């Protein structure tokens, strides 16, 4: 959700500045779509191997590369190179983590920031907040959401394709 919000807010701001219409396009959701595809392929705490050669119907290879580059530039993922059209991808554990994997390890490996979404989403001036990497922050996240990390793949939304629900990890407990 954070990737979609951030990408679309910047894309729509760019379109407004250039005077273009704000017509929504399927490609406006490419980063979030790529994250869902990558997260669905996660196995424990290992990197995900992601094909870029167009063998799948997700998007043309140049769009896949551009989408992965955007996700990497905004620290939703880390790329460890591409060999023979296959990218080795690590996912920021603030976005997704496979049950049984310790998010602190992945966060430390790539100094991933903790990413949170504003309660008002696209209506917020800044819909997504990046908290710079710090081990103490990830310790707080882990302690507050240990049961979620032990059993869930997706942390911030209901996955319509896989039917897995989850709890969005918060630094402060939800108000009831």
Secondary structure, 3 states (H helix, E strand, C coil): CHHHHHHHHHHHHHHHHCCCCCCCCHHHHHHHHHHHHHHHCCCCCCCEEEECCCCCCCCCHHHHHHHHHHHHHCCCEEEEEEECCEEEEEECCCCECCCCCCHHHHHHHHCCCEEEECCCHHHCCCCEEEECCCHHHHHHHHHHHHHHHHHCCECCCCCCCCCCCCCCCCCCCCCC
